[in-house]
Amino acid sequence: MKRLFFALWPSDETRKQLNSFNQSIAQNGLRKLKADNLHITLLFLGNTCAITEILLRKKADSIRVQPFVLTLDQLEFWRKAKVLCLTTAQYDPQLGLLVDALNQLAEQCAMHIEERAYKPHITLARKAQKLIDIKVLPIQWQADSFCLIESCSTAEGVHYQVLQSWSFAG
C-alpha cells in the first residue's frame, strides 16, 4: 500500500518564490514545510493498493484540461487544522474541471473520497496559533501538468515523491 494523492507540482522558480515567502513568516512553534514538499493537493487518495494505482494511472492518461495560471495572494489560518495556507480568492475554471475529472476517476476505481468543497491551497506551516499579519505579494503559478505523488515517511519526516506527471492539453 502507498499513501497517494494527485497534486499540482510547482516549477523550480515558483517553488523558490513560495519558500522565500514561507521563510518570511515568523511565529513561535511553527513547523514549516520543507521547500521540496510545497504543492497544491488536487485529490487525496490515501492508502492505495498496487492494482488500484495502476488503474488510476491508466485513467489519468485521458484527462484533458487547458494550462492555467493560479494567483496565490492570500494567507489564511485554518484553526481546526492549525495550519497557515497560501490561497487564492479566485481560480481558473480549468482547475475545477481538473479536480472534477480526478474525483470521477477515483469514483470509477471505487475509492472513497472526501466530500467537501475544493479550495486550492498550499500548506506552508503546521502548529500555527493564529493568522500572521504579513503582506502577501501575489505569486503566479503557471499550471501545465498534474502529478501522482506518494507520501513517504522517513526518519527526517515526510517526503513527497512524484510518481508520474501528466501534461495538460495545449
Order of alpha helices (4+ residues) and beta strands (2+ residues): beta-alpha-beta-beta-alpha-beta-beta-beta-alpha-beta-beta-beta-beta
